[in-house]
């Protein structure tokens, strides 16, 4: 590995972490997670606007997925979930709020996105708080599978 400015900053960052107390390190990690959640929600809002305005086409990408993977260098799995959420976020901004507040994960938001309606959005988001994705198509609790209207 070459010695560049980024590696030097990372080395310096690790040095700073080593001198933090346990409580300081834990608090710092919690703050970073909170910031990350908020930034993920904001990025999804950007993707919703990209999609609506077809900006990816103006930038030479065949679709939003292609733009996210090739230009933003996001993983294919996370892009699929982000786009699912972006597609409904203008209609149901509550999903971004729940994501930013850490009430639901990106995985759960991606699973919920296609199932949200005006009638069930509040209930599904409330019931989803703290839900985890354990295996493909299986979120803790029968409510999601039962409310989806489709079998996976």
Secondary structure, DSSP 4 states (H G I P E B T S, - for coil): ----HHHHHHHHHHHHHHTS-HHHHHHHHHHHHHHHHHHHHHHHHHHHHHHHHTHHHHTT-SSHHHIIIIIS---HHHHHHHHHHHHHHTT-THHHHHHHTTSS-HHHHHHHHTT--TTTHHHHHHHHTT--EEETTEESSHHHHHHHSS--
